[in-house]
Amino acid sequence: MVDMRGIVTRFGSNLVHDGIDLAIAAGEIVALVGGSGSGKTTLLRHIIGLTRPAAGSVALFGEDLLAADGARRAALQRRFGVLFQQGALFSAFNVADNIAFPLRESRVANAAEIRDLVALKLAMVELEPEHALLMPAELSGGMVKRVALARALALEPELLLLDEPTAGLDPDRSAAFVQLIRTLQRRLGLTVVLVTHDVDTLAALATRVAVLGERRILSYASLQDTLAVEHPFIRRFFHGEHGRRALARANGEP
Amino acid sequence: MLSGSWTLRDLSTDAAVLRSRLAAVPPAAQWTLAAVERLDSFGAALLWHAWGQRWPQHLDIAAEHRQIIDELARAGARPLPRPRPFGVLDLIALLGGTLLLFLRHLTDFVRLLGTLVGDLYTVLRQPRSWPLLEISANLHKVGVKAMPVTALVGFLIGVVLSYLSALQLKAFGADIFIVNILGLGIIRELGPVLVSVLVAGRSGSAMTAQLGVMRVTEEVDALSAMGVSRSLRLVLPKVVALTLAMPLLVLWTSSVALFGGMVSAWLQLDLSFGFFLETLPRVVPIANVYIGLAKGAVFGLLIALVACHFGLRVAPNTESLSANTTASVVTAITLVILVDAVFAIATRSIGVPL
């Protein structure tokens, strides 16, 4: 699905990534974790094609994103959906128009089909039809994320990229949102890449964990194997008080 | 009999053709979807609408595909509410709403003015609470940095005005009246209004956008939460700075515009700089300069107040930001020209040589 090789990123004189290799297979849920400023979100933006690494290659669905020209690139970009950290809903559109926007842009579906598809996506993210006419400014934080997720799913993506999906949600809503992502992932057979700080989210979702630190990938393995890695950052992140409690909670669930 | 992959990506090239071919199938036909490999919700929507939104009588389909279509059908059965069409009643409501909005703007504006007077009283009693740093930063931003652009526009307007007048005056042999026309026109009228329009577009919009973004990012709320008066820190410095800077900008722009006029008059009518400068104070009473400066101060006050008023009304979304910034500039310029007319009437007997 995603194959990154030798990624180098520089911000001015600050070297963020120094030769990162990351391959993500279809059907996996990969969590990118790391300290603040370790370049998790930047790595995600490389995958989306919003930023270009200083060196290295990014292949999406087996095609080189950086070398692809305009139309090819747009076609590749339609094959994934992105949930931005703040939702990034278009504030000039209401909820229904936000979800319908990518469908209208693709010019494949007609108006009646779009209406049904929007209703379906709304139901998928467990929102009511009555919410369709609300403006983004009238939504709560949790609803913004749900609508943004529905919009990301509008074009039937194979790959879903989530930037801090549970940031800014209370624990209850956060757990419900994680549950929703997991259900949708199973039902639609999605591959998911998520950036997160939250051990709860990670423990509930991730099949593999990529730990970023010291400008490279410290470890890329399943959660169980990651826990066994001896590294100061990984120890602090997972075996610190908060991490331990979150893992205990996750294991306590059947 | 359908087969293959029924997904948005694979259908995107020929969905329209397929749609018409599906529509041509008679309703009693036997549908066999067992050979369909993949079906996503778009494919489901395409089929469901081709079937006229009900299940065909004879259908052979895999269970998981049936479930996908069923989910779409159930979601579609609970239709989204549609926005109501615009009617006569809405027109009346719109009219009333506009009027009420205007009244609300007016009361908010007066309230802002009142808060500012209160702030002024506070800082006059406690000289240490003057936001001097902010005032000087704003002075630099709205005054010093505006000098090049106002000079350029002023110079060009001076040249054009002088050139056009010179053409007419030459025909009457009244060459030396160019000094009267330029002196009165620029110092009394054109200078202040020109600077106001430029400053409203340049600094007024910047003030509204800045306050607006601070509202969006909750910086204004953070200030209030710290117990710092937002009007004292954000509004007062802008208003004071622009009220002080505008007369200076008017002086500067009028001078440059007169210089432009002088150059043009010299080239066109052969009037020397010395003659121009000597004649100017004789034909244009000094009162005109005072009127120009007073106009500058009042216009500056108005532009800053309007900009802050609209900036503080911005709701946390991009639409509101753009609407309020536009409204701020348009209102400021309109208000300046209205007040200019009031000035013209109020000072009609002052400084005009008969």
Interface residues (C-beta under 8 A of the other chain):
Chain A: R78 R79 S91 A92 A96 S106 V108 A109 N110 A112 E113 R115 D116 L117 V118 A119 L120 K121 L122 A123 P129 E130 A132 L133 M135 P136 A137 L155 E156 L188
Chain B: T7 L8 R9 L11 S12 A15 R19 D40 S41 F42 A45 L46 W48 H49 E71 L72 R74 A75 G76 R78 P79 L80 P81 P83 A315 P316 N317 T318 E319 S320
